[in-house]
């Protein structure tokens, strides 16, 4: 699985689909799993959620970049 590709797909959905955006605000794990259609292990899903948050600016850039570096 290409995590960067999945993160980009999810970010696109969150930005362009109000239903997914609202779900992501309330329950980011369910939103991510809905977009990619896969139930991921907790450690993977947490990293994907962090990556999505970083790309859409939900978290501060410094904190999010530190988390993303752990992915790669």
NORBEL-V648036 format. One record per pair of residues at least 4 apart in sequence whose ideal C-beta (glycine too) atoms are under 7 Angstrom apart, sorted by the first residue. I is the first residue (numbers start at 1). J is the second residue. Records with the same first field share a line. If there is no record, write none. Layout:
I->J, J
This chain:
1->6
2->6
3->7, 47, 48, 51, 71
4->8
5->9
6->10, 36, 48
7->11, 48, 51, 52, 55
8->12
9->13, 35
10->14, 32, 35, 36, 52
11->15, 52, 55, 56
12->16
13->17, 20, 35
14->20, 21, 24, 52, 56
15->56
17->21
18->22
19->23
20->24, 31, 35
21->25
22->26
23->27, 30, 31, 34
24->28, 31
27->31
28->32, 49
29->33, 45, 49
30->34
31->35
32->36, 45, 48, 49, 52
33->38, 39, 40
40->44, 45, 48
41->45
42->46
43->47
44->48
45->49
46->50
47->51, 71
48->52
49->53
50->54, 64, 67
51->55, 68, 71
52->56
53->58, 59, 64
54->59, 64, 65, 67, 68
59->63, 64
60->64
61->65
62->66
63->67
64->68
65->69
